[in-house]
Amino acid sequence: MCDTPGRAVGDRFETDVPARLDRLPWSGFHWRVVIALGITWVLDGLEVTLVGSLAGAIHQSPSLALTETQIGLAASAYLIGAVAGALGFGWLADRIGRRRLFFVTLVVYMLASIATGFAWDFWSFALFRALTGAGIGGEYAAVNSAIQELIPARYRGTTDLCVNGTFWGGAAIGAVAALVVLDPAILDPEIGWRAAFVVGGALSAVVLLLRRHLPESPRWLMLHGRPEEAAQIVGRIERDVEAVKGPLPPHPYGNVVLHRRGAASLPEVWHAMFDSHRERAILGLVLMSCQAFFYNAVFFTYALVLTKFYGIPPHEVGWFMLPFALGNLMGPLLLGRFFDTIGRKPMITATYALAGVLMAATGAAFAAGWLSAWEQTLAWTVIFFFASAAASAAYLTVGESFPLEMRAMAIALFYAIGTAAGGVVGPPLFGWLIEGGQRTDILWGYLLAAALMLVAALTEWRLGFAAEGKPLEQVSAPLSAMRWRAADR
């Protein structure tokens, strides 16, 4: 074990930080990373599910009385905020570091979520939802990039999918919570839906405490000309792991040669995305936008379909949301390891394609009136078992596609473009279709969502690449990498 950064000549230096991080066995440190960073997805799932489950109660709220279309527009406001937050905070994360952004984005999310519970009309509700989305958008960029940089290569796919999938653990909790806050025998629904937002936001304070003990990403430090500090952090991690796991294995590969430089400029980001990595940019855009439309169109109007077409009372929607959330959770947990063993390309293709085919079949059955409320829920549960793994893999793909110096910005940009292209349109479109009251109208929306998932599957099959088990620096060479010539030694 060595805490030194390696040999330096001028602004060039060698570093073994990537190899040292990738050789580590799974340990308590990695569990702390996953829990402290990934728990945000649990809280996000809790809150977003509450919005879906509470849609009926908010629609009937005497103080808000939102229409179905306004509920769809509020969902779009959340997504617009997420787009803006991802871009702004993603740009900052690549410049000032992952760790600082962890706290800023979480505080924004926490305060905005609490404020939602005190909304007094549609505009205040939409504003607070937009601010909540801004915090979550920033989290997606900073947290996904940090997890990919800290987790060993052989576990990266499994971990990234599982962490993103824990959103649905929060969704399951939210579904159960909705049963309580919307039950008139327990709590006045007008108070209940407001309390749900306040309590959900307040729980974020616990996450702030968990994150205090996480270090800055050594890879981020390394790439920003601070290899000494990066090596010291890795050294502390190694000592902690060795104390529990024993001697560490040898380095799986050699040193990386870099030169000191600042953050990637916007022209460099543009060149990397749309010139040198053009096919990966197309792939990321298609995967992100198609899954965003697919998810947001269905999920944000889930409760409206149940209440309007199946006559489910708003306070009972949580019973139907629970299996849906569990199916989404189990998809990444059970399928995640195959993205590291069978491989990214075949698994991403298969999950997108299966979700699309099943959605088309279910949409036809819904339009024909063949399904009961529970049968509809079971069909959605199976569909999103595969769609959840597919959606999580989209974030994994974008993070692995581009150089480390622009990792957070890449995730943010493609999340923003994909969400704007596929997510913002979906909820109001489906809200409008549902408001019309015709099952055949909604079928066209389901068929469009299914077609987009099939397009994404074909794009992955054509443009996908193998990243399983490979270090990030090999999957996409850093901008600051250069050849270490014999004359320089």
C-alpha positions as CSV (number, residue, x, y, z in Angstrom):
1,M,0.0,0.0,0.0
2,C,1.3,3.4,-0.9
3,D,-0.1,6.9,-0.1
4,T,2.0,8.7,-2.6
5,P,0.6,9.9,-6.0
6,G,3.4,8.6,-8.2
7,R,6.1,10.2,-10.2
8,A,5.6,13.7,-11.6
9,V,7.4,15.5,-14.4
10,G,6.3,19.1,-14.9
11,D,2.5,19.2,-15.1
12,R,2.4,15.4,-15.9
13,F,2.0,12.8,-13.2
14,E,1.4,9.1,-12.7
15,T,-1.2,7.9,-10.3
16,D,-2.4,4.5,-9.1
17,V,-5.6,5.9,-7.5
18,P,-7.9,4.2,-10.0
19,A,-6.2,0.8,-9.6
20,R,-6.2,1.0,-5.8
21,L,-9.9,1.9,-5.8
22,D,-10.8,-0.9,-8.2
23,R,-8.9,-3.6,-6.3
24,L,-10.7,-3.1,-3.0
25,P,-13.0,-5.9,-1.8
26,W,-16.5,-4.9,-0.9
27,S,-16.4,-3.4,2.6
28,G,-18.1,-1.2,5.2
29,F,-16.8,1.9,3.3
30,H,-18.8,0.9,0.2
31,W,-21.9,0.3,2.3
32,R,-21.5,3.8,3.8
33,V,-21.2,5.3,0.3
34,V,-24.3,3.4,-0.9
35,I,-26.4,4.3,2.2
36,A,-25.4,7.9,2.6
37,L,-25.7,8.7,-1.1
38,G,-28.3,6.3,-2.2
39,I,-30.8,7.0,0.6
40,T,-31.8,10.2,-1.3
41,W,-33.4,7.9,-3.9
42,V,-35.5,6.4,-1.1
43,L,-36.6,9.8,0.0
44,D,-37.3,10.9,-3.5
45,G,-39.4,7.7,-4.1
46,L,-41.3,8.3,-0.9
47,E,-42.2,11.8,-1.9
48,V,-42.9,11.2,-5.6
49,T,-45.1,8.2,-4.8
50,L,-47.0,10.3,-2.3
51,V,-47.7,12.8,-5.0
52,G,-49.1,10.0,-7.2
53,S,-51.0,8.5,-4.3
54,L,-52.2,11.9,-3.1
55,A,-53.3,13.1,-6.6
56,G,-56.9,12.2,-5.8
57,A,-56.8,13.9,-2.4
58,I,-55.1,17.0,-3.9
59,H,-57.7,17.0,-6.7
60,Q,-60.5,17.1,-4.0
61,S,-58.7,19.4,-1.6
62,P,-60.9,22.4,-0.7
63,S,-57.9,24.7,-0.6
64,L,-56.3,23.7,-3.9
65,A,-58.9,21.7,-5.9
66,L,-56.6,21.0,-8.8
67,T,-57.9,19.6,-12.0
68,E,-56.4,16.5,-13.6
69,T,-54.6,18.7,-16.1
70,Q,-53.2,20.9,-13.3
71,I,-52.0,17.8,-11.5
72,G,-50.2,16.8,-14.7
73,L,-48.8,20.4,-15.0
74,A,-47.5,20.3,-11.4
75,A,-45.7,17.0,-12.3
76,S,-44.2,18.8,-15.3
77,A,-43.1,21.7,-13.0
78,Y,-41.3,19.1,-10.8
79,L,-39.5,17.7,-13.9
80,I,-38.7,21.2,-15.3
81,G,-37.1,22.0,-11.9
82,A,-35.2,18.7,-12.0
83,V,-33.9,19.6,-15.5
84,A,-32.7,23.1,-14.3
85,G,-31.2,21.6,-11.1
86,A,-29.4,18.9,-12.9
87,L,-27.8,21.3,-15.3
88,G,-26.8,23.9,-12.7
89,F,-25.6,21.6,-10.0
90,G,-24.1,19.2,-12.5
91,W,-21.9,22.0,-13.9
92,L,-20.9,22.9,-10.3
93,A,-20.2,19.3,-9.3
94,D,-17.5,19.0,-12.0
95,R,-15.9,22.3,-10.8
96,I,-16.1,22.4,-7.0
97,G,-16.4,18.7,-6.3
98,R,-19.0,16.0,-5.5
99,R,-18.9,16.4,-1.7
100,R,-19.9,20.0,-1.5
101,L,-22.8,19.5,-3.8
102,F,-24.1,16.6,-1.7
103,F,-25.1,19.0,1.0
104,V,-26.4,21.9,-1.1
105,T,-28.7,19.8,-3.3
106,L,-30.1,17.9,-0.2
107,V,-30.9,21.1,1.6
108,V,-32.7,22.5,-1.4
109,Y,-34.7,19.3,-1.7
110,M,-35.5,19.3,2.0
111,L,-36.7,22.9,2.3
112,A,-38.8,22.8,-0.9
113,S,-40.5,19.5,0.1
114,I,-41.5,20.9,3.4
115,A,-42.8,24.1,1.7
116,T,-45.0,22.0,-0.6
117,G,-47.0,21.0,2.5
118,F,-47.9,24.7,3.0
119,A,-48.9,25.4,-0.6
120,W,-52.1,27.6,-0.9
121,D,-52.9,27.5,-4.6
122,F,-51.9,25.9,-7.9
123,W,-49.0,28.3,-8.5
124,S,-47.4,27.9,-5.1
125,F,-47.8,24.2,-5.3
126,A,-46.2,24.1,-8.8
127,L,-43.3,26.4,-7.6
128,F,-42.5,24.3,-4.6
129,R,-42.6,21.2,-6.7
130,A,-40.2,22.8,-9.2
131,L,-37.8,23.6,-6.4
132,T,-38.0,20.1,-5.0
133,G,-37.2,18.8,-8.5
134,A,-34.2,21.1,-8.7
135,G,-32.7,19.5,-5.6
136,I,-33.3,16.0,-6.9
137,G,-31.9,16.9,-10.3
138,G,-28.7,18.0,-8.7
139,E,-28.6,14.8,-6.6
140,Y,-28.9,12.7,-9.7
141,A,-25.8,14.4,-11.2
142,A,-23.5,14.6,-8.2
143,V,-24.5,11.3,-6.5
144,N,-24.5,9.1,-9.6
145,S,-21.1,10.4,-10.6
146,A,-19.6,9.9,-7.1
147,I,-21.0,6.3,-6.8
148,Q,-19.5,5.3,-10.1
149,E,-16.1,6.8,-9.1
150,L,-16.0,5.2,-5.7
151,I,-17.3,1.7,-6.4
152,P,-14.8,-1.0,-7.8
153,A,-15.3,-1.7,-11.5
154,R,-16.5,-5.3,-11.0
155,Y,-19.4,-4.1,-8.8
156,R,-20.2,-0.8,-10.6
157,G,-23.1,-1.9,-12.7
158,T,-24.8,-3.9,-10.0
159,T,-24.4,-1.1,-7.4
160,D,-25.5,1.7,-9.7
161,L,-28.7,-0.2,-10.7
162,C,-29.5,-1.2,-7.2
163,V,-28.9,2.3,-5.8
164,N,-31.1,3.9,-8.5
165,G,-33.7,1.1,-7.9
166,T,-34.0,2.0,-4.2
167,F,-36.2,4.9,-5.3
168,W,-38.9,2.3,-5.4
169,G,-38.2,1.2,-1.8
170,G,-39.1,4.7,-0.9
171,A,-42.1,4.4,-3.2
172,A,-43.3,1.3,-1.3
173,I,-43.0,3.2,2.0
174,G,-44.9,6.1,0.4
175,A,-47.7,3.8,-0.7
176,V,-48.1,2.5,2.8
177,A,-47.9,6.1,4.3
178,A,-50.6,7.2,1.9
179,L,-52.9,4.6,3.4
180,V,-52.5,6.3,6.7
181,V,-52.5,10.0,5.8
182,L,-55.5,9.6,3.4
183,D,-57.7,7.4,5.8
184,P,-60.5,9.8,7.0
185,A,-60.8,7.6,10.1
186,I,-57.2,8.4,11.1
187,L,-56.6,11.9,9.7
188,D,-58.4,14.6,7.8
189,P,-57.2,14.1,4.2
190,E,-56.6,17.9,3.9
191,I,-54.2,17.7,6.7
192,G,-52.8,14.3,5.7
193,W,-51.5,15.2,2.3
194,R,-49.8,18.3,3.7
195,A,-48.3,16.4,6.6
196,A,-46.9,13.8,4.2
197,F,-44.8,16.4,2.4
198,V,-43.6,18.1,5.6
199,V,-42.5,14.8,7.2
200,G,-40.9,13.5,4.0
201,G,-38.8,16.6,3.7
202,A,-37.8,16.7,7.4
203,L,-36.5,13.1,7.1
204,S,-33.7,14.4,4.8
205,A,-32.0,15.9,7.8
206,V,-30.9,12.4,8.8
207,V,-29.1,12.1,5.5
208,L,-27.1,15.2,6.1
209,L,-25.6,13.6,9.2
210,L,-24.7,10.4,7.2
211,R,-22.9,12.3,4.6
212,R,-20.6,14.2,6.9
213,H,-18.2,11.2,7.0
214,L,-17.9,10.7,3.3
215,P,-14.7,11.9,1.5
216,E,-14.4,13.8,-1.7
217,S,-14.1,11.5,-4.7
218,P,-10.4,10.6,-5.1
219,R,-10.9,10.4,-8.9
220,W,-12.3,13.9,-9.0
221,L,-9.3,15.2,-6.9
222,M,-6.9,13.3,-9.2
223,L,-8.3,14.8,-12.3
224,H,-8.2,18.3,-10.9
225,G,-4.5,18.2,-10.3
226,R,-4.6,17.1,-6.6
227,P,-3.2,13.6,-6.8
228,E,-1.5,13.9,-3.4
229,E,-4.8,14.5,-1.6
230,A,-6.5,11.8,-3.6
231,A,-3.8,9.3,-2.6
232,Q,-4.1,10.2,1.0
233,I,-7.9,9.6,1.0
234,V,-7.4,6.2,-0.7
235,G,-4.7,5.4,1.8
236,R,-7.2,5.9,4.7
237,I,-9.8,3.8,2.9
238,E,-7.3,1.0,2.4
239,R,-6.2,1.0,6.0
240,D,-9.8,0.7,7.2
241,V,-10.5,-2.1,4.7
242,E,-7.3,-4.0,5.5
243,A,-8.2,-3.9,9.2
244,V,-11.3,-5.9,8.5
245,K,-10.5,-7.8,5.3
246,G,-6.8,-8.5,5.6
247,P,-4.1,-7.9,3.0
248,L,-5.4,-6.3,-0.2
249,P,-4.9,-8.0,-3.6
250,P,-2.4,-6.6,-6.1
251,H,-3.3,-3.7,-8.4
252,P,-5.4,-5.1,-11.3
253,Y,-3.8,-2.7,-13.8
254,G,-1.1,-0.1,-14.1
255,N,-0.9,3.6,-13.4
256,V,-2.8,6.3,-15.2
257,V,-0.8,9.2,-16.7
258,L,-2.5,12.6,-16.5
259,H,-1.6,16.2,-16.6
260,R,-2.8,19.0,-14.3
261,R,-5.6,21.0,-15.7
262,G,-8.8,22.6,-14.6
263,A,-12.4,21.6,-15.2
264,A,-13.6,20.8,-18.7
265,S,-14.7,23.9,-20.6
266,L,-18.0,24.0,-22.3
267,P,-16.4,23.7,-25.8
268,E,-14.5,20.6,-24.6
269,V,-17.8,19.1,-23.2
270,W,-19.5,19.9,-26.5
271,H,-16.7,18.4,-28.6
272,A,-16.6,15.2,-26.4
273,M,-20.3,14.7,-26.5
274,F,-21.1,15.5,-30.1
275,D,-17.9,14.8,-32.0
276,S,-15.5,12.3,-30.5
277,H,-18.3,10.5,-28.6
278,R,-21.2,11.2,-30.9
279,E,-22.6,7.6,-31.0
280,R,-22.6,7.4,-27.2
281,A,-24.3,10.8,-27.1
282,I,-27.1,9.5,-29.4
283,L,-27.4,6.3,-27.3
284,G,-27.6,8.2,-24.0
285,L,-30.2,10.7,-25.4
286,V,-32.4,7.9,-26.7
287,L,-32.2,5.8,-23.6
288,M,-32.9,8.7,-21.2
289,S,-35.7,10.3,-23.2
290,C,-37.6,7.1,-24.0
291,Q,-37.6,5.8,-20.4
292,A,-38.5,9.3,-19.1
293,F,-41.6,9.4,-21.2
294,F,-42.5,5.8,-20.4
295,Y,-42.1,6.3,-16.7
296,N,-43.5,9.8,-16.1
297,A,-46.5,9.4,-18.4
298,V,-47.7,6.3,-16.5
299,F,-46.4,6.9,-13.0
300,F,-47.6,10.5,-12.5
301,T,-51.1,9.6,-13.6
302,Y,-51.3,6.2,-12.0
303,A,-53.8,7.3,-9.3
304,L,-56.0,9.1,-11.8
305,V,-56.5,6.0,-13.9
306,L,-57.4,4.0,-10.8
307,T,-59.9,6.5,-9.4
308,K,-61.4,7.5,-12.8
309,F,-61.7,4.2,-14.6
310,Y,-61.9,1.7,-11.8
311,G,-63.6,3.7,-9.1
312,I,-60.9,3.3,-6.5
313,P,-61.4,5.7,-3.6
314,P,-58.3,8.0,-3.2
315,H,-57.5,6.7,0.3
316,E,-57.2,3.1,-1.1
317,V,-54.8,4.0,-3.9
318,G,-51.8,3.1,-1.8
319,W,-52.8,-0.6,-1.8
320,F,-52.5,-0.6,-5.6
321,M,-49.3,1.5,-5.5
322,L,-47.5,-0.9,-3.1
323,P,-47.1,-3.9,-5.5
324,F,-46.3,-1.5,-8.4
325,A,-43.5,0.0,-6.2
326,L,-42.2,-3.4,-5.1
327,G,-42.0,-4.7,-8.7
328,N,-39.9,-1.6,-9.6
329,L,-37.7,-2.2,-6.6
330,M,-37.1,-5.9,-7.3
331,G,-36.2,-5.4,-11.0
332,P,-32.8,-3.7,-10.4
333,L,-32.1,-5.8,-7.3
334,L,-32.7,-9.1,-9.0
335,L,-31.5,-8.2,-12.5
336,G,-28.6,-5.8,-11.6
337,R,-25.9,-8.4,-11.3
338,F,-26.5,-9.6,-14.8
339,F,-25.5,-6.2,-16.1
340,D,-22.0,-7.1,-14.7
341,T,-22.0,-10.7,-15.8
342,I,-24.0,-11.2,-19.0
343,G,-23.1,-7.6,-20.0
344,R,-24.5,-4.2,-20.5
345,K,-25.6,-4.4,-24.1
346,P,-27.7,-7.6,-24.0
347,M,-29.3,-6.8,-20.7
348,I,-30.2,-3.2,-21.6
349,T,-31.6,-4.3,-25.0
350,A,-33.7,-7.0,-23.4
351,T,-35.2,-4.9,-20.5
352,Y,-36.2,-2.1,-22.8
353,A,-37.7,-4.4,-25.4
354,L,-39.7,-6.5,-22.8
355,A,-41.1,-3.4,-21.2
356,G,-42.2,-2.0,-24.6
357,V,-43.9,-5.2,-25.7
358,L,-45.7,-5.8,-22.4
359,M,-46.9,-2.1,-22.3
360,A,-48.4,-2.4,-25.8
361,A,-50.3,-5.6,-24.8
362,T,-51.5,-4.2,-21.5
363,G,-52.6,-1.0,-23.2
364,A,-54.8,-3.0,-25.6
365,A,-56.3,-5.0,-22.7
366,F,-57.0,-1.8,-20.8
367,A,-58.7,-0.2,-23.8
368,A,-60.9,-3.4,-24.3
369,G,-61.9,-3.3,-20.6
370,W,-60.6,-6.8,-20.0
371,L,-58.7,-5.9,-16.8
372,S,-59.9,-5.3,-13.2
373,A,-58.1,-2.8,-11.0
374,W,-55.9,-5.5,-9.5
375,E,-55.2,-7.2,-12.9
376,Q,-54.2,-3.8,-14.3
377,T,-51.9,-3.3,-11.3
378,L,-50.4,-6.7,-11.7
379,A,-49.7,-6.0,-15.4
380,W,-48.1,-2.7,-14.6
381,T,-46.0,-4.4,-11.9
382,V,-44.6,-6.9,-14.3
383,I,-43.9,-4.3,-17.0
384,F,-42.0,-2.0,-14.6
385,F,-40.0,-4.9,-13.1
386,F,-38.1,-4.8,-16.4
387,A,-38.6,-1.0,-17.1
388,S,-37.0,-0.1,-13.7
389,A,-33.8,-2.0,-14.5
390,A,-33.8,-0.4,-18.0
391,A,-34.2,3.1,-16.6
392,S,-31.5,2.6,-14.0
393,A,-29.2,1.3,-16.7
394,A,-29.7,4.5,-18.7
395,Y,-28.1,6.5,-15.9
396,L,-25.3,4.0,-15.7
397,T,-24.7,4.2,-19.5
398,V,-24.5,8.0,-19.6
399,G,-22.1,8.0,-16.6
400,E,-19.8,5.5,-18.2
401,S,-19.9,7.0,-21.7
402,F,-17.8,10.2,-21.3
403,P,-14.5,11.4,-19.7
404,L,-14.4,11.7,-15.9
405,E,-13.8,15.5,-16.0
406,M,-17.3,16.0,-17.4
407,R,-19.1,13.0,-15.7
408,A,-21.5,14.9,-13.6
409,M,-22.2,17.4,-16.4
410,A,-22.8,14.6,-18.8
411,I,-25.3,12.9,-16.5
412,A,-27.0,16.2,-15.8
413,L,-27.2,17.2,-19.5
414,F,-28.6,13.9,-20.7
415,Y,-31.0,13.7,-17.8
416,A,-32.1,17.2,-18.6
417,I,-32.5,16.6,-22.4
418,G,-34.1,13.2,-21.8
419,T,-36.5,14.5,-19.2
420,A,-37.4,17.6,-21.2
421,A,-37.9,15.5,-24.4
422,G,-39.7,12.6,-22.8
423,G,-40.7,13.4,-19.3
424,V,-42.2,16.9,-19.3
425,V,-44.6,16.1,-22.2
426,G,-45.9,12.8,-20.8
427,P,-47.8,13.8,-17.6
428,P,-49.9,16.6,-19.0
429,L,-50.5,14.6,-22.2
430,F,-51.8,11.6,-20.2
431,G,-53.6,13.9,-17.8
432,W,-55.4,15.4,-20.8
433,L,-56.2,12.0,-22.2
434,I,-57.5,10.8,-18.9
435,E,-59.6,13.9,-18.5
436,G,-61.4,13.0,-21.8
437,G,-62.6,9.8,-20.2
438,Q,-62.1,7.5,-23.2
439,R,-60.0,4.4,-22.8
440,T,-59.2,4.2,-26.5
441,D,-57.7,7.7,-26.3
442,I,-55.4,6.6,-23.5
443,L,-54.4,3.5,-25.5
444,W,-52.7,5.7,-28.0
445,G,-50.6,7.2,-25.2
446,Y,-49.6,3.7,-24.0
447,L,-48.7,2.6,-27.6
448,L,-46.5,5.7,-28.0
449,A,-44.7,4.8,-24.7
450,A,-44.3,1.2,-25.9
451,A,-42.9,2.2,-29.3
452,L,-40.4,4.5,-27.7
453,M,-39.0,1.7,-25.5
454,L,-38.6,-0.5,-28.6
455,V,-36.8,2.3,-30.3
456,A,-34.5,2.5,-27.3
457,A,-33.9,-1.3,-27.4
458,L,-32.9,-1.2,-31.1
459,T,-30.6,1.8,-30.4
460,E,-28.8,0.0,-27.6
461,W,-28.4,-3.1,-29.8
462,R,-26.8,-0.9,-32.5
463,L,-24.7,1.5,-30.5
464,G,-24.3,-0.1,-27.0
465,F,-20.8,-0.8,-25.7
466,A,-19.2,-3.2,-23.2
467,A,-18.2,-1.5,-19.9
468,E,-18.7,-4.4,-17.5
469,G,-15.7,-5.0,-15.3
470,K,-13.6,-2.2,-16.9
471,P,-12.1,0.8,-15.1
472,L,-13.8,4.1,-15.9
473,E,-10.5,5.4,-17.4
474,Q,-10.5,2.5,-19.9
475,V,-14.2,2.8,-20.8
476,S,-13.7,6.5,-21.6
477,A,-10.2,8.0,-21.4
478,P,-10.0,11.2,-19.3
479,L,-9.4,14.5,-21.1
480,S,-6.3,15.0,-19.0
481,A,-4.8,11.6,-20.0
482,M,-1.7,11.5,-22.2
483,R,0.8,9.0,-23.3
484,W,3.8,8.5,-21.0
485,R,6.7,8.4,-23.4
486,A,10.0,6.8,-22.7
487,A,11.7,10.1,-23.2
488,D,9.8,11.6,-20.3
489,R,10.9,8.9,-17.8
